[in-house]
Amino acid sequence: MTTTPAPGADPYPDSHTPLQHVDLTDTGLPHADLQHPGLPHTYPGLPSGAKAEILTRLRGALSGEGRPERVEVDRSYRRTRGEGTDLAGLFAERVMDYKALVLRADPHTMVDSAATMLRRAQVRKLVVPPGDRLGWLAATGAELVLDDPPLTIDQLDAADGVATGCALAIAETGTIVLDGGPDQGRRVVSLLPDYHLCVVRADQIVGTVPEAIARLDPTRPQTWISGPSATSDIEMDRVEGVHGPRTLNVLLLA
Amino acid sequence: MTAVRPEPTFLGIPPFPEAAHTALADLHLRANLRKATHTIRERRAAVVGEMPDWEKLRRAGAAIKDDVLAHLPRYLEQLEASVTAAGGTVHWARDAAEANAIVVGIAREHGTDEVVKIKSMATQEIGLNNALAAAGIRAWETDLAELIVQLGHDLPSHILVPAVHKNRAEIRDIFAAGMGDAGRPAPDGLTDRPADLAEAARQHLREKFLRAKVAVSGGNFAVAETGTVCVVESEGNGRMCLTLPDVLITVLGIEKLLPTWQDMEVFLQLLPRSSTGERMNPYTSMWTGVTEGDGPRSFHLVLLDNGRTDVLADPVGRQALRCIRCSACLNVCPVYERTGGQAYGSVYPGPIGAVLTPQLRGINQHDVDPQTASLPYASTLCGACREACPVDIDIPAILTRQRAQLADLGRGPVHRGEQAAMKAAAGAFAEPWRLGLAQHAASFSRHFIGRKGKIGKVPRLLAGPLAGWTASRDAPAAPPESFRSWFKRTDGGLTEGDPATAGSPADGGLEEL
């Protein structure tokens, strides 16, 4: 069966009418139709036998003489950095390798440090996620704009910058992970403004990627950020600053 | 319906030797390629070198992918169930036409005449942009390199950096000439500074991101256990496409699965270091179905076969399905570095393309066209690709298997000269006197020695079998004296005489010939 539309013909004469999807090849596994009645609908003109045929082809490819052998995965690669690694120091060094500014501060100096960074980046209007964890930034003199109710795309685009916390950070790769927690907000909030101030507590820093994966919840939307937006597309030279925030500042709290 | 201009395709590209011949003559292209591949090679070597457990990660990566391939039906159904449970919709596509029809159907259902796209090999493979164009829907490429290719009405030449064959001055010209037709024009007086070019792309694409209703992406990984899909990128164009539009359509090759969330810990180390030569790429996005109040309200996952089940059926060739599209093999390949990617006539160029493209086009099953049949020969079999591969794909083994498949069935490029040379060699080795005669003939061949003491293209009339052999490669010059005659003259080296009397090769002088 082919789905290539005939030239000039409209292959979807009735594409706005949801059809009930009846899959006669149901394998007994949880199925879309059972869990979400009405979803998904198929698109008129499309064959519904694709799944069955692909699975049949796969089973054929995996049977007979060339059948693959059973594989054991050896996970003896490193899970942690060695004992005694200064994780905060390593994290700061690796983030700076991406040409992001890192300042270390404690509860006494954090307002001054944040104010310094915001002034340097000429940020006055600073978006903060709902939840009041970053309310202390008001003391820097910046005008805080709470994303509650959600700001429009244009409002976000017009802001000077955004401040967020993070879910965790990875020292070895200089990575900050956001997962939509109360001090991080929607993904788009940390994307549209041209400046991102991320507040990282030293106790949020893990050594390696495996440690981070073990701690993160895959059902939450995640954004892993390693330095400001960049490209290597021109002669494979790295240039900082394309679509995401062109300036990334990290305030590292001891 | 407004007419949308179709993009160029690889259709009609000649077989590799011919295409390579044209590319090799382009000194400008060779300079661009050399600079780019060497830059990234060094960066990769540095960040791989600092990982003491790199080999263990590679082996784990290969094993995880082999496990995926061995149980693909089960993992695919598990992925479908978990994505559906998280609020996404899963579609299955046997081939390019089906996948394109699904994407076109979804875009039409949402009444849009444009989509924004994240760079994706799968959508290039199926020619999605032209399928959308045929339906009157514009596909805006948002990756910087893809934008360069699209605005220049060009073809991609690299998996990671499709515009690697263009230098900064050429990119400036493409932006200045092409942006106005596609939307916001390039600023007046645009320079060729990379930062200015990136800024021009930012300005040009911003309005497209902010108004788009539908986005199309590929996917680097999809976790069967959780339904999580991952896109790895640098510029933030991916994040824009994944969070701003209402509808997200992801086209995913069926081999892109990982069984568990934990498996991400291996691949998020292997991929960035192998690909861009960074400890981590600037942005990695992971999402599971749809999230209330954050990102698209509707998520469609299109699972694409398009020849992959045929690749899986081949016990040697199936390891090509481990590929995570990092492009490390391109950057270290002596052939790719000189010919560039377009000579391979496929969206998958370089060593991985030479093994994947023929298989996706059915070389394991049936006859293939001459262009496809030329790809297994687009390699010196030096093995640098396998060494660089983060999932240890034995590319040389697959290449030799494909050459054997072609030769056995008499389908490969027929090297009459090569066959004649082999026949002649068999005859020469049959009797000692014949070998002696052949060696005298070999000494005579020194009259054709070119620079660096190699025999280049030999005049056909004179050289007989050697002409076929040297049409596509140099043969080392034969020594002036054969081992046999040296052994005879010096009594096995016991009475080693003055080399001058034996006719010194005087190599320094030969360089000038």
Interface residues (C-beta under 8 A of the other chain):
Chain A: T2 T3 T4 P5 P11 Y12 S15 H16 T27 L29 P30 H31 A32 Q35 H36 L39 P40 Y43 G45 L46 P47 A50 K51 E53 I54 L55 R57 L58 R59 G60 A61 L62 E65 G66 P68 E69 R70 V71 E72 V73 D74 R75 S76 Y77 R78 R94 D97 Y98 P150 I153 D154 D157 I170 E172 T173 G174 T175 G180 R186 R187 V188 L191 V209 P210 A212 I213 A214 P218 T219 R220 P221 Q222 T223 W224 I225 S226 G227 P228 S229 A230 T231 S232 D233 I234 E235 M236 D237 R238 V239 G241 V242 H243 G244 P245
Chain B: N32 K35 A36 T37 T39 I40 P52 D53 K56 L57 R59 A60 A63 I64 D66 D67 L69 A70 L72 P73 L76 E77 Q78 E80 A81 T84 A85 A86 G87 T89 V90 H91 W92 A93 R94 A97 E98 A101 I102 V104 G105 I106 R108 E109 A134 T142 D143 L144 A145 I148 L160 V161 A163 V164 N167 R168 I171 P194 A195 L197 A198 E199 A201 R202 L205 R206 F209 L210 V223 T226 T228 S234 E235 G236 N237 R239 M240 L242 T243 L244 I254 W261 Q262 M264 E265 V266 L268 Q269 T276 E278 R279 M280 N281 P282 Y283 T284 S285 M286 W287 T288 T291 G293 D294 G295 L303 D305 T309 D310 L312 A313 D314 P315 R318
